[in-house]
Amino acid sequence: MHSRSRKALPIKKIDTFNQTKEVQMPAIHWRFGAVSAALAIAALTSSGALAQKKYDTGATDTEIKIGNIMPYSGPASAYGVIGKTEQAYFNKINAEGGINGRKITFISYDDGYSPPKTVEQARKLVESDEVLFIFNPLGTPPNSAIQKYMNSKKVPQLFVATGATKWNDPKEFPWTMGWQPNYQSETQIYAKYILKNKPDARIAVLYQNDDYGKDYLKGLKDGLGAKAASMIVMEESYEVSEPTIDSHIVKLKSTGADVFMNITTPKFAAQAIKKNAEIEWKPLHFLNNVSASIGSVIMPAGFAASQDIISSAYLKDTSDPQWKNDAGMKAFDEFLTKYFPEGNRVDASVMYGYTVAQGLVHVLKACGDDLTRENVMKQAASIKDLELGGLLPGIKVNTSATDFAPISQVQLERFTGKSWVLFGEILNGDVGG
């Protein structure tokens, strides 16, 4: 009679090699098993082994998959070296053990600086390659073409390689963030210089007929204020499909302008400098920062033709002897020697790619084991006074949830001899700042 008080548990079915068996488990054994399982679960939970790691598509225990889009061909192909530099830098990171033990897989596609192709490549990266995010895609028109898509997919469009002001709009586009100083503030700084040093200037403007060129032009007009209408004697635009801009330069010279605002990408910037020299037009020449590369612009145009051009900088000029013993420059040279020996040291785009890649590594390290797209953006928007070896002394990277403009300081420079010479103080490049 006493044995009846210890009831057997209900029959439990166990699948063993696809054959179902019915067994009865004594209550005492079941209770022990349940307690053991509960203790095991509690131990696992308290250890945090499962709670610490969070991944979105494109990240695992061993890999971080990053997408990129560059103009390896087409009218802006001079910028293609940026993608090659970034690949080399990630090779360096992987060789040194990766980021928190994870290796970077960098998938970079060519869009030829054609927005429809950019859209195609972005969809491929997000939907087929399944990258965690797209990093440093180049160009204002290309990035404009994919901005809404990236934000609708909630995939970071991180550190875009364009200084258009529109990338700093965290309220409307929380998944898109810029990197370099914005275009409008750059030309505002030039405008202030002109108003102070050449108040009666007659300004001729050459600009690329797209969002990039128009952004720079707006900054110039805003900087000149009420005087813009009288000081700007001609606004001449060109299309990226044009083989040469020589005829535009001749037309601008005919206005009698004594200041030339050169808002062009590298290929056309070199053409403009060379043509100015050929027709002996010698205005005060301002060249936008995105084409201030000695390797891809100044050398093709010629040192003699490039004297006294004014631009702005936030990166160290590799040809400037003042950085000979600089720790940041030494690290850059070591990187080139070991991981990118074919890189052109005096091409500013190489230093740009190196520096922005360092910025991304900082963000990924800060993510720790939370490699979700949301956390990538959170860490990218939480950078405080980050100093990178390629930045000019005093220029630091700062972001916040309401400020998606990582670098907002520049210094004016003048091309003298065979290098850029900095002058003046570090200027705040924030529009309205």
C-alpha positions as CSV (number, residue, x, y, z in Angstrom):
1,M,0.0,0.0,0.0
2,H,2.8,2.4,0.9
3,S,4.4,2.1,-2.5
4,R,1.3,3.5,-4.2
5,S,2.1,7.0,-2.6
6,R,5.1,7.3,-5.0
7,K,3.2,7.8,-8.3
8,A,5.0,7.3,-11.5
9,L,5.2,10.2,-13.9
10,P,3.2,10.3,-17.1
11,I,4.6,8.4,-20.0
12,K,7.2,10.4,-21.9
13,K,7.9,9.6,-25.6
14,I,11.6,9.6,-26.6
15,D,12.7,9.6,-30.2
16,T,15.8,7.4,-30.6
17,F,17.1,6.8,-34.1
18,N,13.7,7.8,-35.5
19,Q,11.9,5.1,-33.4
20,T,9.6,6.3,-30.6
21,K,9.8,4.5,-27.3
22,E,7.6,4.9,-24.4
23,V,9.2,4.9,-20.9
24,Q,8.1,5.7,-17.4
25,M,10.5,7.8,-15.3
26,P,10.4,7.5,-11.5
27,A,9.5,10.7,-9.8
28,I,12.7,10.9,-7.8
29,H,14.9,10.6,-10.9
30,W,12.9,13.2,-12.8
31,R,13.1,15.7,-9.9
32,F,16.9,15.3,-9.7
33,G,17.1,15.8,-13.5
34,A,14.9,18.9,-13.4
35,V,17.0,20.5,-10.5
36,S,20.2,19.7,-12.4
37,A,18.9,21.3,-15.6
38,A,17.7,24.4,-13.7
39,L,21.1,24.8,-12.0
40,A,22.9,24.4,-15.3
41,I,20.7,27.1,-17.0
42,A,21.2,29.4,-14.0
43,A,24.9,29.0,-14.2
44,L,25.0,29.7,-17.9
45,T,22.9,32.8,-17.6
46,S,24.8,34.2,-14.7
47,S,28.1,33.7,-16.5
48,G,26.8,36.0,-19.3
49,A,28.2,33.6,-21.9
50,L,25.1,34.0,-24.0
51,A,24.2,37.6,-23.1
52,Q,27.4,39.3,-24.1
53,K,27.5,38.6,-27.8
54,K,25.0,40.2,-30.2
55,Y,25.2,40.0,-33.9
56,D,23.4,41.3,-36.9
57,T,23.8,40.0,-40.5
58,G,27.4,40.3,-41.5
59,A,29.0,39.6,-38.1
60,T,30.0,36.4,-36.3
61,D,32.5,35.2,-33.7
62,T,35.2,35.2,-36.4
63,E,34.2,37.7,-39.1
64,I,33.0,41.3,-39.7
65,K,31.8,41.7,-43.3
66,I,32.1,45.2,-44.6
67,G,30.9,46.6,-47.9
68,N,32.3,49.5,-50.0
69,I,31.7,51.2,-53.3
70,M,34.4,53.1,-55.2
71,P,34.9,54.6,-58.7
72,Y,37.7,52.3,-59.8
73,S,36.8,53.3,-63.3
74,G,35.2,56.4,-64.9
75,P,35.8,60.2,-64.5
76,A,36.5,60.0,-60.8
77,S,38.8,56.9,-61.0
78,A,41.6,58.8,-59.3
79,Y,39.8,58.2,-56.1
80,G,39.8,54.4,-56.5
81,V,43.1,54.2,-54.6
82,I,41.1,55.0,-51.4
83,G,39.4,51.6,-51.6
84,K,42.8,49.9,-52.3
85,T,44.3,51.7,-49.3
86,E,41.5,50.6,-47.0
87,Q,41.8,47.0,-48.2
88,A,45.5,47.2,-47.4
89,Y,44.9,48.6,-43.9
90,F,42.3,45.9,-43.1
91,N,44.9,43.4,-44.2
92,K,47.2,44.9,-41.6
93,I,44.5,44.7,-38.9
94,N,43.8,41.0,-39.8
95,A,47.5,40.1,-39.8
96,E,47.7,41.6,-36.3
97,G,44.8,39.4,-35.0
98,G,41.7,41.3,-36.2
99,I,39.3,43.3,-34.1
100,N,38.4,41.6,-30.8
101,G,39.5,38.4,-32.5
102,R,37.4,38.9,-35.6
103,K,38.8,39.2,-39.1
104,I,37.5,41.9,-41.5
105,T,36.2,40.8,-44.9
106,F,36.2,43.8,-47.1
107,I,34.0,43.6,-50.2
108,S,34.6,46.6,-52.5
109,Y,32.7,47.2,-55.8
110,D,33.2,49.6,-58.7
111,D,30.4,51.9,-59.6
112,G,32.2,54.1,-62.1
113,Y,30.9,57.2,-60.3
114,S,27.5,56.4,-61.8
115,P,24.5,56.7,-59.4
116,P,22.4,53.9,-61.0
117,K,25.4,51.6,-60.7
118,T,25.8,52.6,-57.1
119,V,22.3,51.6,-56.4
120,E,22.9,48.2,-58.0
121,Q,26.1,47.7,-56.0
122,A,24.5,48.8,-52.7
123,R,21.6,46.3,-53.2
124,K,24.1,43.5,-54.0
125,L,26.2,44.3,-50.9
126,V,23.2,44.4,-48.5
127,E,20.9,41.7,-50.0
128,S,23.3,39.2,-51.6
129,D,26.7,39.7,-49.8
130,E,24.8,40.4,-46.5
131,V,27.4,42.9,-45.1
132,L,27.0,44.4,-41.7
133,F,27.2,47.9,-43.2
134,I,28.6,49.9,-46.1
135,F,31.7,51.9,-45.3
136,N,33.1,55.0,-47.0
137,P,31.2,54.8,-50.3
138,L,32.6,57.6,-52.5
139,G,30.9,60.6,-54.1
140,T,28.0,63.0,-53.5
141,P,25.7,61.9,-56.4
142,P,26.4,58.1,-55.7
143,N,25.7,58.4,-52.0
144,S,22.6,60.6,-52.6
145,A,21.3,57.8,-54.8
146,I,21.5,55.2,-52.0
147,Q,20.8,57.2,-48.9
148,K,17.0,56.5,-48.7
149,Y,17.6,52.8,-49.5
150,M,20.2,52.4,-46.8
151,N,18.0,54.2,-44.2
152,S,14.9,52.2,-45.1
153,K,16.9,49.0,-44.6
154,K,18.5,50.4,-41.4
155,V,22.0,49.5,-42.6
156,P,24.7,52.0,-41.7
157,Q,26.1,54.1,-44.6
158,L,29.1,55.0,-42.5
159,F,31.8,57.7,-43.0
160,V,30.7,58.5,-46.6
161,A,33.6,59.8,-48.7
162,T,32.1,63.1,-49.6
163,G,31.9,66.4,-47.7
164,A,28.4,67.3,-48.7
165,T,26.5,69.0,-45.8
166,K,23.5,66.7,-46.2
167,W,25.3,63.8,-44.5
168,N,25.0,65.5,-41.1
169,D,21.2,65.0,-40.7
170,P,20.8,62.4,-37.9
171,K,17.1,63.2,-37.4
172,E,16.0,62.4,-41.0
173,F,18.8,60.0,-41.9
174,P,20.0,58.3,-38.7
175,W,21.9,55.6,-40.7
176,T,24.0,57.9,-42.7
177,M,27.2,59.7,-41.4
178,G,29.8,61.8,-43.1
179,W,33.5,61.9,-42.3
180,Q,35.5,64.9,-43.7
181,P,34.8,68.6,-43.2
182,N,31.7,69.7,-45.2
183,Y,31.9,71.5,-48.5
184,Q,29.8,74.5,-47.6
185,S,31.9,75.4,-44.7
186,E,35.1,75.0,-46.7
187,T,34.0,77.6,-49.3
188,Q,32.6,79.9,-46.6
189,I,36.2,79.9,-45.2
190,Y,37.5,80.9,-48.7
191,A,34.8,83.6,-48.9
192,K,35.9,85.1,-45.6
193,Y,39.5,85.1,-46.8
194,I,38.5,86.9,-50.0
195,L,36.4,89.5,-48.2
196,K,39.3,90.3,-45.9
197,N,42.2,90.2,-48.4
198,K,40.6,91.0,-51.7
199,P,37.3,92.9,-51.0
200,D,37.0,94.1,-54.6
201,A,37.5,90.7,-56.2
202,R,35.9,89.6,-59.4
203,I,35.2,85.9,-58.9
204,A,34.9,83.3,-61.6
205,V,33.6,79.8,-60.5
206,L,34.0,76.5,-62.2
207,Y,31.9,73.8,-60.6
208,Q,30.8,70.2,-61.3
209,N,27.1,70.2,-62.2
210,D,25.8,67.9,-59.5
211,D,25.1,67.9,-55.7
212,Y,28.8,68.0,-54.9
213,G,29.5,71.1,-57.0
214,K,26.3,72.9,-56.0
215,D,27.0,72.3,-52.3
216,Y,30.4,74.1,-52.6
217,L,28.8,76.9,-54.6
218,K,26.1,77.5,-52.0
219,G,28.8,77.8,-49.3
220,L,30.7,80.4,-51.3
221,K,27.6,82.5,-51.8
222,D,26.6,82.2,-48.2
223,G,30.1,83.2,-47.2
224,L,30.1,86.3,-49.4
225,G,26.6,87.2,-48.3
226,A,25.1,90.3,-49.8
227,K,28.2,90.8,-51.9
228,A,27.9,87.5,-53.8
229,A,25.8,88.9,-56.6
230,S,28.3,91.7,-57.4
231,M,31.5,89.7,-56.7
232,I,30.8,86.5,-58.7
233,V,31.0,87.5,-62.3
234,M,30.5,84.0,-63.8
235,E,29.3,80.6,-62.6
236,E,30.4,78.0,-65.1
237,S,29.3,74.3,-64.7
238,Y,30.7,71.2,-66.4
239,E,29.5,67.6,-66.7
240,V,31.6,64.7,-65.5
241,S,31.0,63.1,-68.9
242,E,33.0,65.9,-70.7
243,P,36.5,64.8,-71.7
244,T,38.0,68.2,-71.0
245,I,37.1,71.5,-69.4
246,D,39.5,73.7,-71.4
247,S,36.8,75.6,-73.2
248,H,35.2,76.5,-69.8
249,I,38.6,77.9,-68.6
250,V,38.9,80.1,-71.7
251,K,35.4,81.4,-71.1
252,L,36.0,82.2,-67.5
253,K,39.2,84.1,-68.3
254,S,37.3,86.3,-70.7
255,T,35.4,87.8,-67.8
256,G,38.5,89.5,-66.5
257,A,38.1,87.8,-63.2
258,D,41.0,88.0,-60.7
259,V,39.8,85.2,-58.4
260,F,39.2,81.6,-59.6
261,M,37.2,79.2,-57.5
262,N,38.0,75.8,-58.8
263,I,35.3,73.3,-57.6
264,T,36.4,70.2,-59.5
265,T,37.3,66.5,-59.0
266,P,41.0,65.5,-59.6
267,K,40.9,64.8,-63.4
268,F,39.4,68.2,-64.1
269,A,41.3,70.0,-61.4
270,A,44.6,69.1,-63.1
271,Q,43.2,70.1,-66.5
272,A,42.1,73.5,-65.1
273,I,45.5,74.3,-63.5
274,K,47.3,73.3,-66.7
275,K,45.0,75.3,-69.0
276,N,45.4,78.4,-66.7
277,A,49.1,78.3,-67.3
278,E,48.8,77.7,-71.0
279,I,46.6,80.8,-71.5
280,E,48.5,82.8,-68.9
281,W,45.5,83.4,-66.7
282,K,46.9,84.1,-63.2
283,P,44.0,84.8,-60.8
284,L,44.1,84.1,-57.1
285,H,43.3,80.4,-57.4
286,F,41.3,78.5,-54.8
287,L,41.2,74.7,-55.2
288,N,38.7,72.6,-53.2
289,N,40.2,70.2,-50.7
290,V,39.0,67.1,-52.5
291,S,41.4,67.8,-55.3
292,A,44.4,69.1,-53.3
293,S,46.4,65.9,-53.9
294,I,49.9,66.4,-55.1
295,G,50.1,63.0,-56.6
296,S,46.8,62.9,-58.6
297,V,46.4,66.7,-59.3
298,I,49.5,68.9,-58.8
299,M,52.1,66.6,-60.4
300,P,50.0,65.9,-63.5
301,A,49.3,69.7,-63.8
302,G,53.0,70.6,-63.1
303,F,54.6,72.3,-60.1
304,A,55.3,75.5,-62.0
305,A,51.6,75.9,-63.0
306,S,50.5,75.2,-59.4
307,Q,52.3,77.9,-57.5
308,D,50.4,79.9,-54.9
309,I,47.1,78.0,-55.2
310,I,45.2,78.1,-51.9
311,S,43.3,75.2,-50.5
312,S,42.5,73.8,-47.0
313,A,43.7,70.8,-45.2
314,Y,42.9,68.5,-42.2
315,L,45.3,65.8,-43.1
316,K,49.1,66.0,-43.0
317,D,50.8,66.5,-46.4
318,T,53.2,63.6,-46.9
319,S,55.5,65.7,-48.9
320,D,55.9,68.3,-46.2
321,P,59.4,67.9,-44.5
322,Q,58.0,69.2,-41.2
323,W,56.5,65.7,-40.6
324,K,59.7,63.9,-41.2
325,N,60.1,62.8,-37.5
326,D,56.4,62.8,-36.7
327,A,55.2,59.6,-35.0
328,G,52.0,59.5,-37.1
329,M,53.9,59.9,-40.3
330,K,56.4,57.2,-39.4
331,A,53.5,54.8,-38.7
332,F,52.0,55.7,-42.1
333,D,55.3,55.0,-43.8
334,E,55.7,51.6,-42.1
335,F,52.1,50.7,-43.2
336,L,53.0,51.6,-46.8
337,T,56.2,49.6,-46.8
338,K,54.7,46.5,-45.3
339,Y,51.1,46.4,-46.6
340,F,50.8,48.8,-49.5
341,P,54.2,49.3,-51.2
342,E,52.5,50.1,-54.6
343,G,50.7,53.0,-53.0
344,N,51.7,56.5,-54.2
345,R,52.9,58.2,-51.0
346,V,52.3,61.7,-52.2
347,D,48.7,61.0,-53.3
348,A,46.5,62.6,-50.6
349,S,43.8,60.0,-51.3
350,V,46.2,57.3,-49.8
351,M,46.5,59.3,-46.5
352,Y,42.7,59.8,-46.6
353,G,42.0,56.1,-47.0
354,Y,44.5,55.2,-44.2
355,T,43.0,57.7,-41.8
356,V,39.3,56.9,-42.3
357,A,40.1,53.2,-42.0
358,Q,41.7,53.9,-38.6
359,G,38.5,55.8,-37.7
360,L,36.4,52.7,-38.5
361,V,38.7,50.4,-36.5
362,H,38.2,52.7,-33.5
363,V,34.4,52.3,-33.9
364,L,34.5,48.6,-34.3
365,K,36.8,48.1,-31.3
366,A,34.3,50.2,-29.2
367,C,31.5,47.9,-30.3
368,G,33.0,45.0,-28.4
369,D,30.9,41.9,-28.8
370,D,27.8,43.9,-29.7
371,L,28.1,43.9,-33.5
372,T,24.6,45.0,-34.3
373,R,24.0,47.7,-36.9
374,E,22.3,49.8,-34.2
375,N,25.4,49.6,-32.0
376,V,27.8,50.4,-34.9
377,M,25.9,53.7,-35.4
378,K,25.7,54.3,-31.6
379,Q,29.5,53.9,-31.3
380,A,30.1,56.0,-34.4
381,A,28.0,58.8,-32.8
382,S,30.0,58.6,-29.5
383,I,33.5,59.6,-30.6
384,K,35.2,62.0,-28.2
385,D,38.4,63.9,-29.1
386,L,39.9,61.1,-31.2
387,E,43.4,61.9,-32.5
388,L,44.6,60.0,-35.5
389,G,48.1,60.0,-36.9
390,G,47.2,61.4,-40.3
391,L,45.3,64.4,-38.9
392,L,46.9,67.8,-38.5
393,P,47.8,68.6,-34.9
394,G,44.9,70.1,-33.1
395,I,42.3,68.5,-35.3
396,K,40.2,65.8,-33.6
397,V,37.3,63.6,-34.4
398,N,34.1,64.3,-32.5
399,T,30.5,63.1,-32.9
400,S,27.3,62.9,-30.9
401,A,23.7,61.7,-31.4
402,T,23.0,65.2,-32.9
403,D,26.2,65.8,-34.7
404,F,27.1,63.4,-37.5
405,A,30.1,65.5,-38.8
406,P,33.2,63.7,-37.4
407,I,35.8,66.3,-38.6
408,S,34.9,69.9,-38.6
409,Q,38.2,71.7,-38.5
410,V,40.6,72.8,-41.3
411,Q,43.7,75.0,-41.9
412,L,44.4,77.0,-45.0
413,E,47.4,76.1,-47.1
414,R,49.3,77.5,-50.1
415,F,51.2,75.5,-52.6
416,T,54.8,76.7,-52.6
417,G,57.7,75.0,-54.4
418,K,56.8,71.3,-54.3
419,S,54.6,71.1,-51.3
420,W,51.6,72.7,-49.5
421,V,52.6,75.2,-46.8
422,L,50.1,75.7,-44.0
423,F,49.2,79.2,-42.8
424,G,46.9,80.8,-40.3
425,E,45.1,79.1,-37.4
426,I,42.9,76.0,-37.2
427,L,39.5,77.1,-38.3
428,N,36.1,75.6,-37.3
429,G,34.5,74.2,-40.4
430,D,30.9,74.0,-39.0
431,V,28.4,75.7,-41.2
432,G,27.2,78.6,-39.1
433,G,29.9,78.0,-36.6
